[in-house]
Amino acid sequence: MKLTRFALNRPVTVLMAFAAVALIGLISWNRLPVELLPSLNYPQLTVMTAYENGAPPEIESLISKPIEEAVGTVQGVTRVASVAKEGV
């Protein structure tokens, strides 16, 4: 109730406060850097292989483990994970 009474009793003050906030917003918006295509880094490597009619244990031992060992030797790799499903 006090805020409403203040706004009704002092409309010029409220208008000046609104104008100041709007001006600061316009200045900030104008200085905000916008790039059409910003550079994005996804530090992730995905390797997907298909093995027809292969069971998950076969895929894991024949395909996933050798790939994990090869990828694990790359410098900067912190984590290696794999998922073996039937045929993939």
Secondary structure as a PSIPRED ss2 file (coil, helix, strand):
# PSIPRED VFORMAT (PSIPRED V4.0)

   1 M C   1.000  0.000  0.000
   2 K H   0.000  1.000  0.000
   3 L H   0.000  1.000  0.000
   4 T H   0.000  1.000  0.000
   5 R H   0.000  1.000  0.000
   6 F H   0.000  1.000  0.000
   7 A H   0.000  1.000  0.000
   8 L H   0.000  1.000  0.000
   9 N H   0.000  1.000  0.000
  10 R C   1.000  0.000  0.000
  11 P H   0.000  1.000  0.000
  12 V H   0.000  1.000  0.000
  13 T H   0.000  1.000  0.000
  14 V H   0.000  1.000  0.000
  15 L H   0.000  1.000  0.000
  16 M H   0.000  1.000  0.000
  17 A H   0.000  1.000  0.000
  18 F H   0.000  1.000  0.000
  19 A H   0.000  1.000  0.000
  20 A H   0.000  1.000  0.000
  21 V H   0.000  1.000  0.000
  22 A H   0.000  1.000  0.000
  23 L H   0.000  1.000  0.000
  24 I H   0.000  1.000  0.000
  25 G H   0.000  1.000  0.000
  26 L H   0.000  1.000  0.000
  27 I H   0.000  1.000  0.000
  28 S H   0.000  1.000  0.000
  29 W H   0.000  1.000  0.000
  30 N H   0.000  1.000  0.000
  31 R H   0.000  1.000  0.000
  32 L C   1.000  0.000  0.000
  33 P C   1.000  0.000  0.000
  34 V C   1.000  0.000  0.000
  35 E C   1.000  0.000  0.000
  36 L C   1.000  0.000  0.000
  37 L C   1.000  0.000  0.000
  38 P C   1.000  0.000  0.000
  39 S C   1.000  0.000  0.000
  40 L C   1.000  0.000  0.000
  41 N C   1.000  0.000  0.000
  42 Y C   1.000  0.000  0.000
  43 P C   1.000  0.000  0.000
  44 Q C   1.000  0.000  0.000
  45 L C   1.000  0.000  0.000
  46 T C   1.000  0.000  0.000
  47 V C   1.000  0.000  0.000
  48 M C   1.000  0.000  0.000
  49 T C   1.000  0.000  0.000
  50 A C   1.000  0.000  0.000
  51 Y C   1.000  0.000  0.000
  52 E C   1.000  0.000  0.000
  53 N C   1.000  0.000  0.000
  54 G C   1.000  0.000  0.000
  55 A C   1.000  0.000  0.000
  56 P H   0.000  1.000  0.000
  57 P H   0.000  1.000  0.000
  58 E H   0.000  1.000  0.000
  59 I H   0.000  1.000  0.000
  60 E H   0.000  1.000  0.000
  61 S H   0.000  1.000  0.000
  62 L H   0.000  1.000  0.000
  63 I H   0.000  1.000  0.000
  64 S H   0.000  1.000  0.000
  65 K H   0.000  1.000  0.000
  66 P H   0.000  1.000  0.000
  67 I H   0.000  1.000  0.000
  68 E H   0.000  1.000  0.000
  69 E H   0.000  1.000  0.000
  70 A H   0.000  1.000  0.000
  71 V H   0.000  1.000  0.000
  72 G H   0.000  1.000  0.000
  73 T C   1.000  0.000  0.000
  74 V C   1.000  0.000  0.000
  75 Q C   1.000  0.000  0.000
  76 G C   1.000  0.000  0.000
  77 V C   1.000  0.000  0.000
  78 T C   1.000  0.000  0.000
  79 R C   1.000  0.000  0.000
  80 V C   1.000  0.000  0.000
  81 A C   1.000  0.000  0.000
  82 S C   1.000  0.000  0.000
  83 V C   1.000  0.000  0.000
  84 A C   1.000  0.000  0.000
  85 K C   1.000  0.000  0.000
  86 E C   1.000  0.000  0.000
  87 G C   1.000  0.000  0.000
  88 V C   1.000  0.000  0.000
